[in-house]
Amino acid sequence: MDKKTVLSGIQPSGSLTLGNYIGALKNFPEFQNEYDCYYCIVDLHAITVPQVPQDLRKNTLEVLALYLACGLDPDKSTIFIQSHVHEHAELAWVLNTITYMGQLNRMTQYKDKSKKYNESINAGLFTYPVLMAADILLYQADLVPVGEDQRQHLELARDLAIRFNNKYSDTFNIPEPFIKKSGSKIMSLQDPAVKMSKSDQDKNAYILLLDDKDTIRRKIRRAVTDSENHIDYNDNQLGLKNLIDIYSSLTDKKAEEIVAMYQSKGYGEFKDDLAEVIIESLDPIQKRYKEIISDRVYLEQVYASGAVKAGRKASKTLRKVYKKVGFVPKTDITK
């Protein structure tokens, strides 16, 4: 029986956070034996907001090295850089022609980012979800690991697949979301009402996967809790709830177990222990990352072979799409 296909991608827009790890990277290696996995560094998405070119290149390789350091095996998974597979941009253009403006106007992330950039907002940010749909549909993905904040974008991919299939005949698989019941959305350490993000202006709001031990301890000590001064897991103590979610995700202990462990203890002791849990979890990743990032030849081998493997699958899908929409097939005059 053919394996089902999993597709996931992360933007190289700065060092990855603990939220990225718990919500995505930590789970990636689990799928390698059970599914046909495609893991992408989505640099085309990254340029929808201003980027410094040399930083984008550096961040792209950093994310690739972190993928590998977190346990992804290029012999088991297809690991590649989005811009190395031109079919992503080409399919996105075709899908743009069957996407309704009203759908894109309703995208929550577009609404949020358009407030930030006002009149300087670019068209790419508006059509970002169509490119994401192309990423997914190119590989005929069955499952897409997404956080709640990306569920809306996956719904658009499903809508576009169904719309194209109805118009031109069956072409695309209809992807399903894979959303963890817990730990899929780690919140800011300074504002537990918003998701942890590397773009946050407050550096104490997030923990980077490459933060050193003292930085991790400092950020956890400064993490907001509340004035209730007792350990519990409820929506009235969102800051504490978020910290317990982090603890639970890294230790596989249930929230109620953690509450029981610290029932008679204060926030300070809980935070100190949590910091050590994080440090212990990230230490082997950081050590492996340092080895990988210094081996440029190995990184090039990984992303080059990944692009070839991804390109084979992507080109097969795009050829079907081009034929069905009525494009004249390209003739190879070199034969």
Beta strands, then each sheet from edge to edge (+ up, - down):
strand 1: 5-10
strand 2: 36-41
strand 3: 77-81
strand 4: 143-145
strand 5: 176-178
sheet 1: 1+ 2+ 3+
sheet 2: 4+ 5+
end
